[in-house]
Amino acid sequence: MSAQDTPQDIVQAPLGELPAAGNTTPSARGQADMGSTLGLPEVATRLGVSVKTAYRAVRAGRYAGAYKVPGPSGEQWVVPVSTVELLLSRTVKKTPSQDSVQAEALQARVHELELLLATARTEATERAVTIEALQGAMRQLTAATENLTNATEQQRSTIALTEAALKVAQARRWWQRSKSAGGG
């Protein structure tokens, strides 16, 4: 940059090789400082990273041509727009075809899971019907068991009464047996 260059000449001059990050002297910046720089918050926004990530990257020297300038709250880093554009051009962007392939894969997985869910629901319904049928059979068996228990108790009482009557009948003498048998 010479003393007779106007700001328009500087802006229209071809962009030379950018100095490494951290070269903060005006002579080292040369053509890099053409009024087309961005602060770290703007760089972070354009690159889709946090300001802290951008700060770590500029301190690590990953932003070519970055340098410090005086700001309202002390020195702040600025990065040439050309560096940001270069970084943006290097980033791998997903193509719609990659997104659609991923979407199709996810849809296939969702469909597979829906089929598994439908199968599980069908099995659950069948099991519920089986359980209900078994519960009904269990109720019938319980009622039948109670009926058998009652019938067994009645038979025992009938047998006990019959045995008692037989003992009484056997205890009578032969002439007493015939009178009661003849009805008289």
KAQUI-V16378 format. One record per pair of residues at least 6 apart in sequence whose C-alpha atoms are under 6 Angstrom apart, sorted by the first residue. I is the first residue (numbers start at 1). J is the second residue. D is the distance in Angstrom with one decimal. If there is no record, write none. Layout:
BEGIN
I | J | D
I | J | D
END
This chain:
BEGIN
11 | 34 | 5.6
18 | 32 | 5.9
18 | 65 | 5.1
19 | 65 | 4.9
20 | 64 | 5.0
20 | 65 | 5.3
21 | 61 | 4.9
21 | 64 | 5.1
21 | 65 | 5.0
21 | 66 | 4.7
22 | 67 | 5.3
24 | 67 | 5.0
36 | 80 | 6.0
36 | 81 | 5.8
37 | 78 | 5.9
37 | 79 | 5.2
37 | 80 | 4.2
37 | 81 | 5.3
38 | 78 | 5.3
38 | 79 | 5.3
39 | 78 | 4.5
41 | 51 | 5.6
44 | 50 | 5.6
44 | 51 | 5.3
44 | 54 | 5.6
66 | 78 | 5.6
66 | 79 | 4.3
67 | 77 | 5.5
67 | 78 | 5.6
68 | 75 | 5.9
68 | 76 | 5.2
68 | 77 | 4.3
69 | 75 | 5.3
69 | 76 | 5.5
END
